[in-house]
């Protein structure tokens, strides 16, 4: 029995007693190969956090087919979130290493070859050929790109070929012109050709391409009329999604699915490591019913039933409202898989009859993957004031969404999407219409962010062994055990209490997911006059997840300059709890935090309580102040309606 057939048997046996590999659809083969390779390499039960990219590469050089483990750049949000989910036996913190003389790309190639059994001086390609192995896909990056480490993690972690994709291509909210788009399309094809692998049809050696570098999310392309999507008010100059234009031949037929990872080194590394090591087990399906019941295939109930059948713990929110979202967000979402439908634009989304802004995008407590049926959410994923940008900032590591108005039919309906991932079609691949599956299989407006080889089938299919660190794989030989260090710091702070030591203690406890212990140490710090702004910045996360509103509110003024994520925690924790009995100090604190380009959602939460306590005129003044920095026409209209509401006393 072949490797592929063995991997597929448990899924497909019920459909066909004897499986002919040639009859298995290419998307299922792709996911089966990826999952099989993952299951063959043990997970060493540890996470290593490092201070810089040189140390990160040094730790990655320890990976081999005998074992992989997450290696993260240290921060107070992404690294702790992945560690809380994985619950490793040990978390090791390494000190910085001395950078070697080799370039980043040269080290990348050496680490890749060594990890896959390369002998001294042997290339990755030669090592794979000698062992009768083939790369699972192609990863493209630029040495100067902030997301370079994500490329290295996914190439080494999955055994993929690597190519360079250099040059200035724009980014952010820009649109790549047609000439540069064609140059980029041809460059990607040439990189595929350089691998020496079969690449130009689906079902051959390269069906997945991951691009890790700064790019614009939208492009223009000169398509023949026969290859354009024909839809109302759509012209040939209208932008298309970059990941839906790349991976296509000169006849515009698809030869590969493209995933894209942008972001800085910390975020992109987190995204790659989550793709490699998180096994989705819980799901939230949020049905905002953008069609008013007119297209029931875009409902969520049948998809939820299928996920439950496959072993997911599912939470289904039918007929959802903004109250549903805000209630779910308090303390953070823990679900690994999110399916949501709504309508709106890049900076707002309608759930039922209510409207939310990017401020209402839930804070995540666990890494999540997302299909969002919504217009424009990924128009500019680098902008956290957009819906898609905020999801990514909060910790979504794979995302299917639109870069322009796509029309509802461009999205794969939730139940079909879930059926696909249940038979091992990779998550991003499941979110696309494939060739000959209708007009939206042509180049269009759906973007796919993340690792195109990441699967989300039944959790029971992930049979990867988890083994105790030992020998050279044991990172404790190279660094400090964070749990032991936290215990040492807690003893020391009792002997010699200082504000700096409290901050170090809280940071260590936050990193290893000890929220309750962190809260106790924060309380101890308050009793001994040790509280500081750095300590307050660290403790907000644990207090948010514990839903300790009182302690959170007391810590907030010490923070000084809160981040956008911290402000989201404030509103999502305190907002849903506001009531007639809420004290004045809390209302006045929230009044000071009505800020940013989309303040209407804050005012909708706070306004009724502020008016009841201090009078409608107070709320009107707040609306006027908030509106002075608003540029969006939609926001101006919403603030105008709110001002009219409170001015009339309604």
Beta strands, then each sheet from edge to edge (+ up, - down):
strand 1: 43-50
strand 2: 68-73
strand 3: 90-93
strand 4: 138-141
strand 5: 161-164
strand 6: 172-176
strand 7: 208-212
strand 8: 216-219
strand 9: 240-241
strand 10: 257-261
strand 11: 282-287
strand 12: 313-317
strand 13: 337-341
strand 14: 343-345
strand 15: 348-351
strand 16: 354-357
strand 17: 368-373
strand 18: 396-402
strand 19: 446-449
strand 20: 466-467
strand 21: 480-481
sheet 1: 2+ 1+ 3+ 21-
sheet 2: 2+ 1+ 20+
sheet 3: 5+ 4+ 7+ 10+
sheet 4: 6+ 8+ 9-
sheet 5: 12+ 11+ 13+ 17+ 18+ 19-
sheet 6: 14+ 15- 16+
end
